Amino acid sequence: MVAYLAVAGSPFEAHRREHLAGQGPLQSHTQQGASSMYAPKRAPWTGTFGSYVLCSTTGSVIEIEDIRYHTTVKPLDVHLMLRTVSGKTRAADPAVGPLGGAIGEPPDLPDGRLPGRFEKAGPGTRITQSCADEDRSTSGFTELLFAMKVGEPGGIIDRAWIDYRTNDHLYTLKLEWEMIACGMAAAHAAGPEKCNGTANPPTASGS
């Protein structure tokens, strides 16, 4: 199924251009592949998937209009968050980086508080981070997080879309990354190799 967080009623929707990472103004550092999490002993539980580091390839401000996703095993709930880590925070602790995945929902995780500022991601969210600045080890970053609450069946988001505008043009960034919160139905749908710890970890685009 496809979940819609907002309905965009713009008359310019027909002119919206869909693209993959590296092919438009909004860039995500996660490309094609999959990541999965083992289910803890108790359900329901929440698994948070990250590494969707967002930036503007042109340096212009990006305004998100909608975030949509498709599920093959429906989670109980999905919270979308934007995590912003400042350059000052990274300079003080270079080990601070994107969250690949973790059980729990940020900012407070079982292993401790995740550094950064957190806000709900969705219509009106602005991406101001320039991709040109991200090569510096002390630069900040902006990361999109998917927090999936699931029961014993688990949950799978197999792709997502970010509708956005910049410089009066409309675009959609397609994210072709499968997020699997393991459970009985999720393991059956995704295949055993994706719920036994052998799914590929997130990779940065251009690497």
Buried (B, 14 or more C-beta within 10 A) or exposed (E): EEBEBBEBEEEEEEEBEEBBBEBBBBBBBBBEEBBBBEBEEEBEBBBBBBBBBBBBBBEBBBEBBBBBBEBBBBBBEBBBBBBBBBBEBBBEEEEBBBBEBBBBBBBEBEEEEBBBEBEEBBBEBEBEBBBEBBEEEEBBBBBBBBBBBBBEBBBBBBBBBBBBBBEEBBBBBBBBBBBBBBBBBBBEBBEEEBBEEEBEEBBBBEE
